[in-house]
Amino acid sequence: MIEYKEISKSYGNQDIIKNLNLKIEDGTFLTVVGTSGSGKTTLLKMINGLVKPNQGQILINGQDVQDTDLIELRRNIGYSIQGNGLFPHLTVAENIAYVLNLQKKNQVEIEKVVDEKLAMLGLDTQLKNRYPAALSGGQAQRVGIARALAATPDILLMDEPFGALDAVTRARLQDLIRELWSKGNPKKTVFFVTHDVDEALFLANRVMVMGQSPSNIIYDCKINEDERPTRENQFENPAAMKLRNALISQINRDIAIRIS
């Protein structure tokens, strides 16, 4: 379980998040939406210690993140961001194997995992020796996801990982992530930040809206299976459309408050 207890965060004199409490059960696919500056990425980065709260605690299975060895913590957390975040001086294979090398896995095992993840994400093994600059945007994003999954983490953090991709590539990767999570045994805990309400509903079994200023949770709901849209009925499922309208209404209300 991931737990936020009375979390507050400010940058300079600006309060970003104030007194936030949140519990994320193991195996949850949580999508977080909201306007820019509402604290979505800040919340995500607190899980792997990239951002420290000014007040409160973030607990993972009862252990305070700030009392944990951050290198050890990050070895067990996959992290994928918009723009892929690949190391430009490392090949595709070296990028995917980065955490595995930190874990001191043997070379045979590393090569096996690299090939498995490339296949899983529909990438040709001939790409292994290429550098990120020689990849298309879709290929690079898939490599970034492969790296995030390589060490079979229990927690996967994804910060608008598909935001810069074309519509077809984006849809394919959404389908892939949804399938990987659905078939997981046990399921991974996914914290996924997006501006796209339709993406949030398609992927998640729980969706949350961040808003107000300073930010807090203004809407939080679990998604039943009959409310989760499929690719075929995304705009025809009445339960999904009702939930979609509720999310958009919450975001629009927050925008009105911010500009008033």
NUPARO-813265 format. One record per residue (C-alpha): x, y, z; residue number from 1. Coordinates in steps of 0.001 Angstrom, whole numbers, plus 500000, padded with zeros to 6 digits. Example, Ala and Ser with C-alpha at 12.3 -4.5 7.8 and 13.67 -1.06 7.14 Angstrom:
BEGIN
    east   north      up  resi
  512300  495500  507800     1
  513670  498940  507140     2
This chain:
BEGIN
    east   north      up  resi
  500000  500000  500000     1
  501056  503578  499285     2
  499848  506108  501822     3
  500084  509904  501932     4
  499576  511347  505424     5
  498863  515071  505851     6
  501117  515965  502914     7
  501917  519595  502174     8
  504336  520932  499580     9
  505340  524443  498609    10
  507794  525937  496143    11
  509054  529250  497473    12
  506055  531137  498819    13
  503545  529173  496760    14
  501641  526334  498395    15
  501136  523559  495837    16
  499543  520840  498001    17
  498001  521299  501435    18
  497140  518615  504020    19
  496525  515833  501503    20
  495626  512318  502626    21
  495466  509388  500237    22
  495652  505584  500346    23
  496420  503504  497249    24
  495796  499792  497707    25
  498157  497245  496162    26
  497172  496354  492595    27
  495338  499622  491938    28
  495621  501341  488554    29
  495156  504965  489595    30
  494952  507718  487011    31
  495298  511312  488197    32
  493932  514195  486139    33
  493674  517929  486696    34
  494836  521257  485333    35
  498509  522138  484931    36
  500038  523106  488258    37
  497552  521100  490320    38
  500261  518954  491879    39
  499838  515701  489913    40
  503517  515238  489059    41
  504586  516439  492503    42
  502496  513683  494106    43
  503930  511066  491758    44
  507543  512083  492390    45
  507069  511859  496147    46
  506636  508087  495810    47
  510181  507533  494514    48
  511720  510307  496587    49
  512397  512737  493732    50
  510330  515356  495603    51
  510211  515735  499378    52
  507123  517062  501161    53
  507482  520033  503476    54
  505113  518316  505864    55
  503702  514830  506297    56
  504719  511301  505371    57
  504641  509042  502332    58
  504564  505397  503371    59
  505123  502356  501168    60
  504014  499207  502972    61
  504290  501122  506238    62
  507843  502352  505589    63
  508443  506108  505377    64
  510038  506928  502017    65
  512290  509497  503685    66
  513703  506827  506011    67
  514417  504467  503110    68
  517600  504079  501074    69
  516502  505874  497896    70
  518678  503757  495610    71
  517097  500602  496986    72
  513641  502188  496797    73
  514023  503134  493118    74
  515222  499673  492174    75
  511721  498439  492996    76
  509794  501240  491288    77
  509390  501573  487523    78
  509392  505165  486226    79
  508283  506293  482770    80
  507857  509907  481676    81
  506828  511929  478641    82
  509756  512109  476251    83
  510940  508644  477442    84
  513829  509883  479662    85
  516360  507554  478024    86
  520060  508031  478646    87
  521358  509340  475287    88
  524849  507846  475760    89
  523513  504315  476324    90
  522200  501903  473705    91
  518660  500552  473776    92
  519865  497368  475478    93
  521940  499302  478015    94
  518990  501579  478833    95
  516660  498635  479439    96
  519317  496855  481496    97
  520178  499897  483622    98
  518366  498849  486806    99
  519251  495192  486251   100
  522929  496150  486311   101
  522351  498056  489551   102
  520828  494864  490927   103
  523993  493029  489810   104
  522110  490499  487683   105
  524314  488203  485595   106
  524769  488975  481912   107
  522852  485953  480643   108
  519815  486910  482711   109
  520093  490547  481625   110
  520167  489642  477941   111
  517154  487390  478411   112
  515137  490145  480119   113
  516120  492725  477477   114
  514929  490425  474678   115
  511705  489614  476559   116
  510833  493263  477129   117
  511615  494220  473533   118
  509297  491448  472326   119
  506615  492412  474847   120
  506587  495968  473506   121
  506702  494953  469866   122
  510258  496129  469244   123
  512717  494376  466940   124
  515765  492970  468734   125
  517860  494566  465988   126
  517247  497873  467781   127
  519304  496735  470776   128
  522523  498410  469672   129
  520970  501661  468525   130
  521175  504860  470525   131
  518031  506846  471437   132
  518729  509500  468788   133
  518274  506831  466083   134
  514788  505828  467295   135
  511378  507156  466318   136
  509298  508807  469039   137
  507125  505724  469411   138
  510127  503385  469547   139
  511872  505518  472168   140
  508748  505675  474322   141
  508408  501891  474172   142
  512039  501489  475202   143
  511354  503811  478140   144
  508452  501612  479206   145
  510580  498491  478715   146
  513201  499958  481045   147
  510507  500762  483624   148
  509256  497163  483495   149
  512627  495396  483240   150
  513154  494801  486955   151
  509524  493614  487416   152
  508703  496422  489870   153
  505729  496237  492209   154
  504997  499936  491581   155
  504919  501675  488203   156
  504965  505477  487989   157
  503945  506964  484631   158
  503929  510734  484104   159
  502148  511532  480828   160
  504211  508882  479041   161
  502156  509082  475831   162
  501648  512853  475691   163
  504007  513549  472779   164
  502984  510607  470582   165
  500740  510421  467535   166
  497211  509112  468052   167
  497808  505624  466628   168
  500989  504956  468627   169
  499343  506370  471730   170
  496338  504051  471365   171
  498590  501021  470873   172
  500583  501790  474006   173
  497416  502444  476022   174
  496146  499018  474957   175
  499478  497456  475899   176
  499659  499017  479377   177
  496030  498144  480084   178
  496628  494534  479030   179
  499870  494194  481012   180
  498153  495460  484152   181
  494985  493382  483639   182
  496951  490152  483173   183
  499336  490779  486049   184
  499360  488170  488791   185
  499643  489875  491150   186
  498701  493185  489535   187
  501171  496056  489741   188
  500250  499272  491497   189
  500205  501968  488801   190
  500178  505731  489417   191
  499477  507329  486025   192
  499353  511106  485470   193
  497507  512452  482429   194
  495618  515512  481171   195
  493401  513276  479034   196
  490122  512276  480699   197
  489396  509593  478091   198
  492831  508046  478632   199
  492273  508126  482397   200
  488972  506253  482121   201
  490237  503745  479576   202
  493214  502667  481661   203
  492234  502837  485307   204
  490175  501108  487945   205
  490355  504278  490049   206
  490477  507900  488903   207
  491241  511027  490891   208
  491018  514745  490104   209
  493437  517226  491653   210
  492275  520817  491986   211
  491791  524028  493975   212
  494705  526181  495108   213
  496608  524954  497044   214
  495739  521579  495569   215
  493971  518662  497106   216
  491787  515800  495909   217
  488484  517187  494632   218
  487139  513959  493128   219
  488049  510323  493705   220
  486169  507251  492544   221
  486676  503583  491843   222
  485672  502391  488389   223
  483554  499261  488145   224
  484185  496906  485251   225
  480957  497979  483515   226
  482101  501616  483691   227
  485470  500964  482055   228
  485204  501793  478367   229
  486654  499485  475746   230
  488210  500655  472501   231
  485000  499621  470705   232
  482432  501280  473016   233
  484466  504173  474410   234
  481770  506754  473652   235
  478740  504463  473707   236
  478927  502987  477197   237
  476342  504945  479277   238
  478084  504274  482601   239
  481441  505366  481204   240
  479958  508509  479645   241
  478289  509451  482938   242
  481617  509147  484722   243
  483389  511031  481928   244
  480939  513933  482246   245
  481431  513998  486024   246
  485221  514231  485623   247
  485003  516993  483024   248
  482541  518886  485212   249
  484940  518739  488179   250
  487872  519958  486081   251
  485838  522793  484527   252
  484620  523867  487956   253
  488216  523961  489182   254
  489288  526041  486158   255
  486483  528517  486875   256
  487648  528859  490486   257
  491267  529380  489429   258
  490509  532146  486923   259
  487863  533948  488993   260
